[in-house]
Amino acid sequence: MKMKQFLAVVLSAAMMLGLAACGDKTVSNSDSASVSASKTSVSASASASESTETEEKEPVTLRMAWWGSQTRHDRTVAVIELYESLNPHVTIEYEPMDFEGYFNKLATLVASNDVWDIFQLGSNFPTYQSKIYLLNDFIKDGTIDVSGTTDAFLRIAADEKGNQVGLCSGVNTYGIAYDPELFKQAGVAEPTQNWTWEDYKNACLTIHEKLGIYGSSKFDDWQAGASMGINQEGFGIGFFTKTNDGLGFTDYKMLSDYMQMRADLVDAGAYPDPGACKEISDIENDFVVSGEAAMTWVASNQFVSLCNAAGRELKLINPPRKKADGPAGVSIQSSQMLCVSQDSKHPDEAAKFIQFFQSSIDANKILLAERGIPTFTAVREALAGDLTDVEKAVYEYVDVVGSFDTGGESVNPASPACTDTIKEQYNYYLEKVIYKEMTADEAAKALYDFAASQF
């Protein structure tokens, strides 16, 4: 069964086609209060459903870190506290961070051989694979029970050799969150599933002209213009080969149109310049939240946090295509995974926590799919009946993306180890174009040559 068909089946019970709106009426007044209430309600049942051995055990201290929004921080801490209450011998010291701070700190810990016992990674895990304690033996001996998930979901947190590098925190995809009221005020039609980058550019320009705000807030330019952008050129074409041993395209000009469009929008005042973009460190201070922009890039699992922060109706749509009848480029993928560190003195205890975090119904009644739609069947079924309108919108959106034609080509869940280096260089050349220090053609050629040199 194709991956998109498989996901459509396993998620269909909780999803309906179409995109739902999100707003004040579907969001609790305080996510922290909601987490506290959820934790209280599940703690009583946890002793029965998630019971642990009561005999006295040697005290264990684990360190854990992750990146994300305040919503993610609050919910993750609540699950940690629940786990500690069920396992009194375990203490978990935690460090929630923003994305940039997390990876800066991780680089330092890698160099000093002191990586947290439990740490969060995405598809960039090959960069840190030397520090990942493989879960194969824990799965084999039953420390981690994967009977409640599927091989397909396990594979999206495995390396090219099939080694289990982590447990997937959920499946998600990328999208564009937009404010329908601002579109209405500017006289711009709301986007549809086959909208194009030209439609996006025109919407940004019109919104800026009519309302005096940014048409769009900060995008993940690497995803939009390079990774996903090359996928939109045609079925079977990707930035990297399926085996991650080279580039999957030969015409560098495929990279130039997006770079030029970004520069044009900054010139027009319809998109924040690089300095303003750097002010956006997390979901909570995105320009869409403050009403200074009508659209923003978002991972689907972060849509709930964005709605909570904005406090008004937002909608979710797939990123624009290069051609209305062309490939969407966007696909289902692992959101993040939790991994065990090679530097851990207690890898078995770290593995037990990861098992609890990903498969416990009680834990996931606190997490509420904030990291993506759960991959353990029982968890997904337990949450499906209690979804808010905002959460349903995320489930429905993932279902929509899962229905897009991928031309029969499977998507490689992992990226080559050089991806982060190439991404940094891409952003460097994009800024050169924005500041008119290079043409889009020159920057695209330079980026292509640099990327090719990494193999």
Secondary structure, 3 states (H helix, E strand, C coil): CCHHHHHHHHHHHHCCCCCCCECHHHCCCCHHHHHHHHHHHHHHHHHHHCCCCCCCCCCEEEEEEEECCHHHHHHHHHHHHHHHHHCCCEEEEEEEECHHHHHHHHHHHHHCCCCCCEEEECCCHHHHHHHEECCHHHHHCCCCCCCCCCHHHHHCCECCCCCECCEECCEECEEEEECHHHHHHHCCCCCCCCCEHHHHHHHHHHHHHHHCCECCCCCCHHHHHHHHHHHCCCCCCCCECCCCCCECCCCHHHHHHHHHHHHHHHHHCCCCCHHHHHCCCCHHHCCCCCCCECEEEEEHHHHHHHHHHHCCCEEEECCCECCCCCCCCCCCEECCEEEEECCCCCHHHHHHHHHHHHHCHHHHHHHCCCCCECCCHHHHHHHHCCCCHHHHHHHHHHHHHHHCCCCCCCCCCCCCCCHHHHHHHHHHHHHHHHCCCCCHHHHHHHHHHHHHCCC
